[in-house]
Structure formats: C-alpha cells, structure tokens
C-alpha cells in the first residue's frame, strides 16, 4: 500500500494511482469520494488527472498515520477503490528509522517491481518476508535493546467515602470505585480482607465471599495487588530484584522475586497492606493478537504509590500499520532492511543473492557494536573487601590493568 508523507503545517498535492485496476481501454470518469474517516485531514480540490485522483491534503497531528480512501467510477461503469496511508511527521521522512511502510516499499519493489498498488496476495507475500527478516535478526543475538529498564508505579489504596456490605455486595457512598482495577482489588473493612469478584458499577462491587456483611457508614480501604504490564513484556531480566527509584525510599530493601504460588499462599494466609517485600510475574490471560498478558503481583499489597525499577525483557513483535517501527530499528536500520530483502531472495528465488551476502556482512558488525555498547564499564573488585591489605589500592584490579580516562580524567 502506498504511503505519503507531509508535515503538519503543510498543504500538499498528492496523486492516488488507479492504473493497476483499470482494464485495457477503460479510464476514470467521475470521483465518488476521497475521504479520511477521523476528520483529522482536510481534503480539497479533488480532480481526475489521467489515471490518478489529485487532491490537496492539509492538517494532521504529528506522528499520526491516516488512511485515505478514494472511490471513483470508470468510463465502463465500474466502481473501484484505492487506499493509501498519509503519514504526518514534523521533519523529513527520510530521517526516520526503518518503518513498516518503508519496508513494504523496499521489499515490494524488489519482488514485484512496483512501489504502490499491491494486491492482497502481494501484500501478504511482502509481510511474510518482513516477518522472516525480523525473526532472523532478532534470533541472531541477545540484543540489548530488548532489555530496557522501566519504571512502574504501584497504586495507592482508595478509602474515600463509606460502605455498606450485604451478602458480599459492597455499596459505596460519597465516592466512586476505580473502574480500571477495582475488579482485581482487595478490600479491607473491620479487621478482615476480601478479594473482589467483580466491578458492578461506580458505586458497587461484589466480593468472592458472599457471606460478608457490614453496616452502613463502615470505613474501608481498597488496594491494588497487581500492576498490568505492557503487551510487549516477556519477563524480568535474570529474575532480578526490583529496586526503588533513586532518592525515593532509597533505604528500602529491594523487592525480591518469588514463585506465584508462594505469593498466592501468603495472600491467603496473611493478607495485609504495606510496602512490598516480594513480587511474582503472573500470567492473567491470553490475547491471540499479542500472546499472553502478564502482571506484577506484590506481597504485601502496596499501601502507597511506590516507584520501582524493573529490568525487562521484551518479546519481539511484528510491525504493522499501527506499530510502525520495529524494536531496534533506530540502530539496525540497514541490517533489518537487508534481512527482509534476503528473506525475499530465499522465499522466492531459493538462492543466496546480494542482499543475503550483505546481510551476512552487516549482522556480525551489528552484534559486535551491541556487545561493546552493553558491556560493563567496570570489572569490579579483584578480591572481597575484607581481603584487601591495609587499605592499599594495589589490590584493586584497576591498579594493575590501568584506569579508564574520559577527556583526560581518570575515572
């Protein structure tokens, strides 16, 4: 599919091509419509120019991709449609990293000799090559860009208003329950803790324990034991501890990982709200579009908003019209492009060509660069602190292999 580019402030002329849909001897007659469904793009001055529909496009939000649909009637009476994407970016499109649309054009031109107007089957062939190429890149090395450090914030309990509980149905007065997570919460009233079975409305939830009761005007706390993770999250790197954000509660010990069964057992045997001590990665559902969805489960249930640093491992995901840029695309632009073209060679020519050879040349260089970038800058102490002699720096490894200098200053 064709992709067009403009900046937000520009009003640009673009031509949508129909030649690949016209039978021999037919021509464009009248324009039925040229539309963008969200109203984010203003389209004006439409006209037929040969086998194209010309129009002026203005407006749009930076970083947004718009779908443009043009429908025309031909001289032979056929109604045909052509779809293009209009990408609005606040700089030249050529400065951007490898993108879905860029790869579509490169691979499509290699396979079929055209850059626009692909049939459905052709687009499937192109996307197969792109998926194979990305898999070949991602499987070749333990890339550092799949291991970001992300900050997550736990949710402070809510306690505004009062409740009345009748046979496990909790009715709230003077406030509202949080719709985003109340169904997964734990509520405390009196001296007891109860898990929530369902969120019924802004002022009503139902507990798993349908025998629970409490009089009107009862105070409560509703807390959130789990924090959802992004669809691209795969696991916590090396099953690491989660550390508190620097300068915020920095004296707290790290939150340690435990098996999810251990967390559930503790929640059952001794539920309470406090600073988290343990966490587990909990799979809560399977989404056929992205795979399993996961959450961080904490024990005790957080009693405040804490900022924790999570060393993540991301899962590789396919790019599409919505998720335009591949993971690592900003640093591996040429590698990914050659990998996709190499996959096209392999899938359709069944032999190694120049793109395969180029990919094989670029890949080890990219791996070496990634390893150098992600290598530690310190080798650590040569011996435990209590084995150093009289505090002498001789026993530090740096005194025997040299120091690192930045701008002439020893570090």
KOLLO-903917 format. One record per residue (C-alpha): residue number from 1; residue in one letter; x, y, z. Coordinates in steps of 0.05 Angstrom, whole numbers, always signed. Layout:
# residues N
+------+------+--------+--------+--------+
! resi ! resn !   east !  north !     up !
+------+------+--------+--------+--------+
!  NUM !    a !      X !      Y !      Z !
...
+------+------+--------+--------+--------+
# end
This chain:
# residues 411
+------+------+--------+--------+--------+
! resi ! resn !   east !  north !     up !
+------+------+--------+--------+--------+
!    1 !    x !     +0 !     +0 !     +0 !
!    2 !    x !    +25 !    +69 !    -17 !
!    3 !    x !    +49 !   +115 !    +39 !
!    4 !    x !    +51 !   +190 !    +31 !
!    5 !    x !    +87 !   +239 !    +77 !
!    6 !    x !    +73 !   +311 !    +97 !
!    7 !    x !    +88 !   +357 !   +155 !
!    8 !    x !    +31 !   +383 !   +200 !
!    9 !    x !    +34 !   +454 !   +173 !
!   10 !    x !    +38 !   +435 !   +100 !
!   11 !    x !    -18 !   +434 !    +48 !
!   12 !    x !     +7 !   +386 !     -5 !
!   13 !    x !    -17 !   +358 !    -71 !
!   14 !    x !    -17 !   +282 !    -77 !
!   15 !    x !    -39 !   +236 !   -133 !
!   16 !    x !    -73 !   +169 !   -119 !
!   17 !    x !    -59 !   +120 !   -174 !
!   18 !    x !   -112 !    +74 !   -205 !
!   19 !    x !    -75 !    +48 !   -267 !
!   20 !    x !    -65 !    -22 !   -238 !
!   21 !    x !   -141 !    -30 !   -230 !
!   22 !    x !   -163 !     -6 !   -299 !
!   23 !    x !   -176 !    -56 !   -354 !
!   24 !    x !   -147 !    -41 !   -423 !
!   25 !    x !   -185 !    +16 !   -456 !
!   26 !    x !   -221 !    +39 !   -393 !
!   27 !    x !   -210 !   +106 !   -359 !
!   28 !    x !   -230 !   +145 !   -297 !
!   29 !    x !   -296 !   +183 !   -306 !
!   30 !    x !   -322 !   +213 !   -240 !
!   31 !    x !   -299 !   +217 !   -168 !
!   32 !    x !   -347 !   +188 !   -117 !
!   33 !    x !   -308 !   +208 !    -55 !
!   34 !    x !   -239 !   +219 !    -26 !
!   35 !    x !   -244 !   +212 !    +50 !
!   36 !    x !   -205 !   +205 !   +114 !
!   37 !    x !   -251 !   +175 !   +167 !
!   38 !    x !   -227 !   +211 !   +231 !
!   39 !    x !   -232 !   +282 !   +203 !
!   40 !    x !   -160 !   +296 !   +221 !
!   41 !    x !   -141 !   +311 !   +149 !
!   42 !    x !   -175 !   +364 !   +106 !
!   43 !    x !   -181 !   +343 !    +33 !
!   44 !    x !   -198 !   +394 !    -21 !
!   45 !    x !   -193 !   +409 !    -96 !
!   46 !    x !   -203 !   +337 !   -120 !
!   47 !    x !   -198 !   +323 !   -194 !
!   48 !    x !   -181 !   +268 !   -243 !
!   49 !    x !   -113 !   +272 !   -277 !
!   50 !    x !   -103 !   +214 !   -325 !
!   51 !    x !   -104 !   +150 !   -284 !
!   52 !    x !    -98 !   +187 !   -218 !
!   53 !    x !   -141 !   +227 !   -170 !
!   54 !    x !   -108 !   +292 !   -150 !
!   55 !    x !   -125 !   +327 !    -84 !
!   56 !    x !    -96 !   +376 !    -34 !
!   57 !    x !    -85 !   +349 !    +37 !
!   58 !    x !    -75 !   +394 !    +98 !
!   59 !    x !    -75 !   +388 !   +174 !
!   60 !    x !    -60 !   +326 !   +215 !
!   61 !    x !    -25 !   +311 !   +281 !
!   62 !    x !    +50 !   +299 !   +283 !
!   63 !    x !    +66 !   +225 !   +288 !
!   64 !    x !     -2 !   +202 !   +264 !
!   65 !    x !    -18 !   +157 !   +204 !
!   66 !    x !    -83 !   +170 !   +167 !
!   67 !    x !   -119 !   +122 !   +120 !
!   68 !    x !   -143 !   +156 !    +56 !
!   69 !    x !   -197 !   +121 !    +14 !
!   70 !    x !   -211 !   +145 !    -57 !
!   71 !    x !   -271 !   +116 !    -96 !
!   72 !    x !   -283 !   +130 !   -170 !
!   73 !    x !   -328 !   +108 !   -226 !
!   74 !    x !   -296 !    +89 !   -292 !
!   75 !    x !   -320 !   +102 !   -363 !
!   76 !    x !   -342 !    +29 !   -368 !
!   77 !    x !   -385 !    +38 !   -306 !
!   78 !    x !   -341 !     +2 !   -256 !
!   79 !    x !   -334 !    +29 !   -185 !
!   80 !    x !   -263 !    +20 !   -159 !
!   81 !    x !   -227 !    +40 !    -96 !
!   82 !    x !   -154 !    +56 !    -79 !
!   83 !    x !   -128 !    +63 !     -8 !
!   84 !    x !    -65 !    +99 !    +14 !
!   85 !    x !    -34 !   +119 !    +80 !
!   86 !    x !    -15 !   +191 !    +96 !
!   87 !    x !    +39 !   +196 !   +149 !
!   88 !    x !    +44 !   +264 !   +184 !
!   89 !    x !   +113 !   +277 !   +212 !
!   90 !    x !   +146 !   +341 !   +234 !
!   91 !    x !   +210 !   +330 !   +193 !
!   92 !    x !   +234 !   +297 !   +130 !
!   93 !    x !   +211 !   +226 !   +124 !
!   94 !    x !   +280 !   +204 !   +104 !
!   95 !    x !   +307 !   +219 !   +174 !
!   96 !    x !   +265 !   +165 !   +206 !
!   97 !    x !   +286 !    +95 !   +224 !
!   98 !    x !   +264 !    +34 !   +185 !
!   99 !    x !   +188 !    +32 !   +186 !
!  100 !    x !   +132 !    -14 !   +164 !
!  101 !    x !   +116 !    +28 !   +103 !
!  102 !    x !   +189 !    +36 !    +84 !
!  103 !    x !   +200 !    -39 !    +85 !
!  104 !    x !   +135 !    -51 !    +47 !
!  105 !    x !   +161 !     -6 !    -10 !
!  106 !    x !   +232 !    -36 !    -10 !
!  107 !    x !   +210 !   -109 !     -9 !
!  108 !    x !   +151 !    -97 !    -55 !
!  109 !    x !   +195 !    -63 !   -106 !
!  110 !    x !   +245 !   -120 !   -103 !
!  111 !    x !   +192 !   -174 !   -111 !
!  112 !    x !   +143 !   -142 !   -160 !
!  113 !    x !   +178 !    -81 !   -189 !
!  114 !    x !   +126 !    -32 !   -162 !
!  115 !    x !   +122 !    +12 !   -101 !
!  116 !    x !    +47 !    +20 !    -96 !
!  117 !    x !    -19 !    -13 !   -114 !
!  118 !    x !     -4 !    -83 !    -86 !
!  119 !    x !    -58 !   -136 !    -88 !
!  120 !    x !    -78 !   -172 !    -25 !
!  121 !    x !    -35 !   -233 !    -42 !
!  122 !    x !    +25 !   -189 !    -59 !
!  123 !    x !    +19 !   -153 !     +8 !
!  124 !    x !    +16 !   -220 !    +44 !
!  125 !    x !    +80 !   -242 !     +8 !
!  126 !    x !   +115 !   -177 !    +27 !
!  127 !    x !    +94 !   -182 !   +100 !
!  128 !    x !   +117 !   -254 !   +104 !
!  129 !    x !   +187 !   -233 !    +80 !
!  130 !    x !   +187 !   -176 !   +131 !
!  131 !    x !   +168 !   -224 !   +187 !
!  132 !    x !   +221 !   -274 !   +166 !
!  133 !    x !   +274 !   -220 !   +162 !
!  134 !    x !   +258 !   -192 !   +231 !
!  135 !    x !   +259 !   -261 !   +261 !
!  136 !    x !   +328 !   -274 !   +230 !
!  137 !    x !   +355 !   -210 !   +261 !
!  138 !    x !   +324 !   -220 !   +330 !
!  139 !    x !   +344 !   -293 !   +335 !
!  140 !    x !   +417 !   -279 !   +318 !
!  141 !    x !   +437 !   -246 !   +383 !
!  142 !    x !   +415 !   -228 !   +454 !
!  143 !    x !   +403 !   -155 !   +435 !
!  144 !    x !   +410 !   -102 !   +489 !
!  145 !    x !   +350 !    -63 !   +463 !
!  146 !    x !   +305 !   -120 !   +486 !
!  147 !    x !   +326 !   -106 !   +558 !
!  148 !    x !   +303 !    -37 !   +577 !
!  149 !    x !   +297 !    -12 !   +649 !
!  150 !    x !   +226 !    +12 !   +660 !
!  151 !    x !   +196 !    +48 !   +719 !
!  152 !    x !   +128 !    +23 !   +745 !
!  153 !    x !    +87 !    +56 !   +799 !
!  154 !    x !    +43 !    +18 !   +847 !
!  155 !    x !    -26 !    +45 !   +863 !
!  156 !    x !    -43 !    +76 !   +930 !
!  157 !    x !   -106 !    +48 !   +963 !
!  158 !    x !   -171 !    +87 !   +959 !
!  159 !    x !   -212 !    +99 !  +1022 !
!  160 !    x !   -256 !   +159 !  +1007 !
!  161 !    x !   -329 !   +152 !  +1028 !
!  162 !    x !   -362 !    +96 !  +1068 !
!  163 !    x !   -391 !    +28 !  +1050 !
!  164 !    x !   -447 !    -19 !  +1067 !
!  165 !    x !   -440 !    -94 !  +1054 !
!  166 !    x !   -498 !   -142 !  +1045 !
!  167 !    x !   -484 !   -214 !  +1027 !
!  168 !    x !   -419 !   -197 !   +993 !
!  169 !    x !   -446 !   -137 !   +954 !
!  170 !    x !   -409 !    -73 !   +972 !
!  171 !    x !   -445 !     -7 !   +962 !
!  172 !    x !   -404 !    +57 !   +965 !
!  173 !    x !   -429 !   +125 !   +988 !
!  174 !    x !   -392 !   +190 !   +979 !
!  175 !    x !   -343 !   +169 !   +925 !
!  176 !    x !   -333 !   +121 !   +867 !
!  177 !    x !   -294 !    +57 !   +857 !
!  178 !    x !   -236 !    +58 !   +806 !
!  179 !    x !   -263 !    +25 !   +743 !
!  180 !    x !   -194 !     +7 !   +716 !
!  181 !    x !   -175 !    -41 !   +772 !
!  182 !    x !   -229 !    -49 !   +825 !
!  183 !    x !   -248 !   -118 !   +799 !
!  184 !    x !   -177 !   -142 !   +815 !
!  185 !    x !   -173 !   -108 !   +883 !
!  186 !    x !   -171 !   -129 !   +955 !
!  187 !    x !   -216 !    -92 !  +1004 !
!  188 !    x !   -207 !    -85 !  +1079 !
!  189 !    x !   -262 !    -67 !  +1127 !
!  190 !    x !   -264 !    -83 !  +1201 !
!  191 !    x !   -205 !   -128 !  +1213 !
!  192 !    x !   -216 !   -172 !  +1151 !
!  193 !    x !   -191 !   -173 !  +1079 !
!  194 !    x !   -234 !   -195 !  +1020 !
!  195 !    x !   -218 !   -206 !   +946 !
!  196 !    x !   -263 !   -173 !   +895 !
!  197 !    x !   -301 !   -217 !   +846 !
!  198 !    x !   -330 !   -163 !   +801 !
!  199 !    x !   -337 !    -89 !   +788 !
!  200 !    x !   -411 !    -76 !   +780 !
!  201 !    x !   -415 !     -1 !   +776 !
!  202 !    x !   -380 !    +62 !   +800 !
!  203 !    x !   -412 !    +51 !   +869 !
!  204 !    x !   -418 !    -24 !   +874 !
!  205 !    x !   -371 !    -84 !   +874 !
!  206 !    x !   -384 !   -157 !   +891 !
!  207 !    x !   -337 !   -198 !   +935 !
!  208 !    x !   -316 !   -271 !   +926 !
!  209 !    x !   -342 !   -282 !   +997 !
!  210 !    x !   -418 !   -276 !   +991 !
!  211 !    x !   -427 !   -282 !  +1066 !
!  212 !    x !   -392 !   -217 !  +1083 !
!  213 !    x !   -433 !   -162 !  +1115 !
!  214 !    x !   -420 !    -93 !  +1144 !
!  215 !    x !   -465 !    -38 !  +1169 !
!  216 !    x !   -474 !    +29 !  +1134 !
!  217 !    x !   -421 !    +82 !  +1145 !
!  218 !    x !   -366 !    +30 !  +1151 !
!  219 !    x !   -296 !    +55 !  +1133 !
!  220 !    x !   -255 !    +15 !  +1084 !
!  221 !    x !   -191 !    +10 !  +1042 !
!  222 !    x !   -190 !    -17 !   +971 !
!  223 !    x !   -120 !    -35 !   +948 !
!  224 !    x !    -89 !    -59 !   +883 !
!  225 !    x !    -44 !   -121 !   +889 !
!  226 !    x !    -27 !   -127 !   +815 !
!  227 !    x !     +1 !    -79 !   +763 !
!  228 !    x !    -10 !    -95 !   +689 !
!  229 !    x !    +50 !    -98 !   +643 !
!  230 !    x !    +56 !    -77 !   +570 !
!  231 !    x !    +37 !   -126 !   +516 !
!  232 !    x !   +110 !   -129 !   +494 !
!  233 !    x !   +133 !   -152 !   +564 !
!  234 !    x !   +162 !   -222 !   +565 !
!  235 !    x !   +197 !   -229 !   +632 !
!  236 !    x !   +240 !   -195 !   +685 !
!  237 !    x !   +313 !   -200 !   +664 !
!  238 !    x !   +351 !   -253 !   +703 !
!  239 !    x !   +293 !   -257 !   +753 !
!  240 !    x !   +323 !   -195 !   +784 !
!  241 !    x !   +301 !   -158 !   +846 !
!  242 !    x !   +261 !    -94 !   +835 !
!  243 !    x !   +295 !    -33 !   +864 !
!  244 !    x !   +264 !    +31 !   +888 !
!  245 !    x !   +274 !    +93 !   +847 !
!  246 !    x !   +337 !   +132 !   +868 !
!  247 !    x !   +325 !   +186 !   +921 !
!  248 !    x !   +255 !   +159 !   +934 !
!  249 !    x !   +251 !   +110 !   +992 !
!  250 !    x !   +322 !    +91 !   +975 !
!  251 !    x !   +333 !    +58 !  +1043 !
!  252 !    x !   +281 !     +5 !  +1029 !
!  253 !    x !   +309 !    -63 !  +1010 !
!  254 !    x !   +296 !    -88 !   +940 !
!  255 !    x !   +232 !   -126 !   +925 !
!  256 !    x !   +251 !   -199 !   +915 !
!  257 !    x !   +221 !   -248 !   +866 !
!  258 !    x !   +182 !   -308 !   +889 !
!  259 !    x !   +142 !   -361 !   +853 !
!  260 !    x !    +70 !   -341 !   +841 !
!  261 !    x !    +45 !   -399 !   +883 !
!  262 !    x !    +85 !   -372 !   +942 !
!  263 !    x !    +54 !   -303 !   +932 !
!  264 !    x !    -16 !   -332 !   +929 !
!  265 !    x !     -4 !   -373 !   +992 !
!  266 !    x !    +20 !   -312 !  +1030 !
!  267 !    x !    -40 !   -271 !  +1005 !
!  268 !    x !    -86 !   -325 !  +1032 !
!  269 !    x !    -52 !   -339 !  +1098 !
!  270 !    x !    -33 !   -268 !  +1119 !
!  271 !    x !    -63 !   -212 !  +1077 !
!  272 !    x !    -44 !   -141 !  +1094 !
!  273 !    x !    -26 !    -74 !  +1063 !
!  274 !    x !    +46 !    -49 !  +1069 !
!  275 !    x !   +110 !    -35 !  +1030 !
!  276 !    x !   +120 !    -94 !   +981 !
!  277 !    x !   +173 !   -145 !  +1000 !
!  278 !    x !   +162 !   -198 !   +946 !
!  279 !    x !   +135 !   -199 !   +875 !
!  280 !    x !   +118 !   -250 !   +822 !
!  281 !    x !   +103 !   -247 !   +747 !
!  282 !    x !    +32 !   -270 !   +739 !
!  283 !    x !     +1 !   -291 !   +672 !
!  284 !    x !    -71 !   -269 !   +674 !
!  285 !    x !    -98 !   -280 !   +604 !
!  286 !    x !    -80 !   -300 !   +533 !
!  287 !    x !    -91 !   -248 !   +479 !
!  288 !    x !    -90 !   -280 !   +409 !
!  289 !    x !    -63 !   -215 !   +379 !
!  290 !    x !     -1 !   -208 !   +424 !
!  291 !    x !     +3 !   -272 !   +465 !
!  292 !    x !     -1 !   -279 !   +540 !
!  293 !    x !    -13 !   -216 !   +581 !
!  294 !    x !    +24 !   -210 !   +647 !
!  295 !    x !    +22 !   -171 !   +712 !
!  296 !    x !    +68 !   -158 !   +770 !
!  297 !    x !    +36 !   -185 !   +834 !
!  298 !    x !    +61 !   -157 !   +900 !
!  299 !    x !    +61 !   -181 !   +972 !
!  300 !    x !    +42 !   -147 !  +1017 !
!  301 !    x !     -8 !   -109 !   +975 !
!  302 !    x !    +22 !    -38 !   +966 !
!  303 !    x !     -2 !    +12 !  +1017 !
!  304 !    x !    +23 !    +72 !   +977 !
!  305 !    x !    +48 !    +93 !   +908 !
!  306 !    x !   +119 !    +66 !   +903 !
!  307 !    x !   +164 !    +76 !   +841 !
!  308 !    x !   +201 !    +12 !   +825 !
!  309 !    x !   +253 !     -1 !   +771 !
!  310 !    x !   +240 !    -63 !   +730 !
!  311 !    x !   +295 !    -94 !   +686 !
!  312 !    x !   +252 !   -122 !   +630 !
!  313 !    x !   +260 !   -170 !   +573 !
!  314 !    x !   +214 !   -152 !   +515 !
!  315 !    x !   +183 !   -200 !   +466 !
!  316 !    x !   +194 !   -189 !   +392 !
!  317 !    x !   +132 !   -164 !   +357 !
!  318 !    x !   +114 !   -156 !   +284 !
!  319 !    x !   +106 !    -86 !   +256 !
!  320 !    x !    +42 !    -64 !   +221 !
!  321 !    x !     +2 !     -3 !   +201 !
!  322 !    x !     -6 !    +17 !   +274 !
!  323 !    x !    +61 !     -6 !   +304 !
!  324 !    x !   +105 !    +24 !   +251 !
!  325 !    x !   +175 !    +17 !   +278 !
!  326 !    x !   +210 !    -49 !   +295 !
!  327 !    x !   +246 !    -57 !   +361 !
!  328 !    x !   +318 !    -37 !   +349 !
!  329 !    x !   +301 !     -3 !   +283 !
!  330 !    x !   +335 !    +62 !   +301 !
!  331 !    x !   +403 !    +27 !   +308 !
!  332 !    x !   +394 !    -32 !   +259 !
!  333 !    x !   +361 !     +4 !   +201 !
!  334 !    x !   +405 !    -24 !   +146 !
!  335 !    x !   +411 !    -93 !   +179 !
!  336 !    x !   +335 !   -101 !   +183 !
!  337 !    x !   +325 !    -76 !   +112 !
!  338 !    x !   +377 !   -125 !    +83 !
!  339 !    x !   +348 !   -181 !   +126 !
!  340 !    x !   +279 !   -171 !    +97 !
!  341 !    x !   +307 !   -168 !    +26 !
!  342 !    x !   +348 !   -230 !    +40 !
!  343 !    x !   +285 !   -266 !    +63 !
!  344 !    x !   +252 !   -246 !     -3 !
!  345 !    x !   +311 !   -276 !    -41 !
!  346 !    x !   +306 !   -340 !     -1 !
!  347 !    x !   +230 !   -346 !     -4 !
!  348 !    x !   +221 !   -332 !    -78 !
!  349 !    x !   +288 !   -344 !   -112 !
!  350 !    x !   +310 !   -400 !    -66 !
!  351 !    x !   +383 !   -379 !    -71 !
!  352 !    x !   +430 !   -331 !    -37 !
!  353 !    x !   +436 !   -265 !    -73 !
!  354 !    x !   +470 !   -199 !    -60 !
!  355 !    x !   +422 !   -180 !     -4 !
!  356 !    x !   +436 !   -245 !    +33 !
!  357 !    x !   +510 !   -233 !    +28 !
!  358 !    x !   +502 !   -161 !    +50 !
!  359 !    x !   +460 !   -183 !   +110 !
!  360 !    x !   +513 !   -234 !   +129 !
!  361 !    x !   +566 !   -179 !   +127 !
!  362 !    x !   +526 !   -128 !   +168 !
!  363 !    x !   +499 !   -175 !   +222 !
!  364 !    x !   +565 !   -193 !   +257 !
!  365 !    x !   +585 !   -119 !   +256 !
!  366 !    x !   +519 !   -100 !   +289 !
!  367 !    x !   +526 !   -155 !   +341 !
!  368 !    x !   +597 !   -132 !   +358 !
!  369 !    x !   +573 !    -60 !   +365 !
!  370 !    x !   +515 !    -81 !   +410 !
!  371 !    x !   +561 !   -122 !   +454 !
!  372 !    x !   +610 !    -65 !   +461 !
!  373 !    x !   +554 !    -16 !   +478 !
!  374 !    x !   +524 !    -62 !   +531 !
!  375 !    x !   +589 !    -87 !   +563 !
!  376 !    x !   +603 !    -66 !   +635 !
!  377 !    x !   +650 !     -7 !   +645 !
!  378 !    x !   +679 !    -36 !   +709 !
!  379 !    x !   +710 !   -104 !   +722 !
!  380 !    x !   +695 !    -98 !   +796 !
!  381 !    x !   +740 !   -112 !   +855 !
!  382 !    x !   +794 !   -164 !   +847 !
!  383 !    x !   +780 !   -192 !   +917 !
!  384 !    x !   +729 !   -185 !   +972 !
!  385 !    x !   +735 !   -121 !  +1013 !
!  386 !    x !   +759 !   -158 !  +1075 !
!  387 !    x !   +818 !   -188 !  +1037 !
!  388 !    x !   +847 !   -121 !  +1017 !
!  389 !    x !   +913 !   -108 !  +1052 !
!  390 !    x !   +918 !    -46 !  +1096 !
!  391 !    x !   +871 !     -9 !  +1051 !
!  392 !    x !   +922 !     -9 !   +995 !
!  393 !    x !   +896 !     +6 !   +926 !
!  394 !    x !   +946 !    -44 !   +898 !
!  395 !    x !   +895 !    -99 !   +905 !
!  396 !    x !   +845 !    -62 !   +862 !
!  397 !    x !   +844 !    -91 !   +793 !
!  398 !    x !   +848 !    -22 !   +761 !
!  399 !    x !   +916 !    -10 !   +792 !
!  400 !    x !   +944 !    -69 !   +752 !
!  401 !    x !   +907 !    -63 !   +686 !
!  402 !    x !   +901 !    +13 !   +683 !
!  403 !    x !   +844 !    +61 !   +690 !
!  404 !    x !   +791 !    +88 !   +643 !
!  405 !    x !   +801 !   +161 !   +623 !
!  406 !    x !   +747 !   +208 !   +596 !
!  407 !    x !   +772 !   +274 !   +567 !
!  408 !    x !   +839 !   +261 !   +601 !
!  409 !    x !   +810 !   +250 !   +670 !
!  410 !    x !   +819 !   +182 !   +704 !
!  411 !    x !   +753 !   +153 !   +725 !
+------+------+--------+--------+--------+
# end
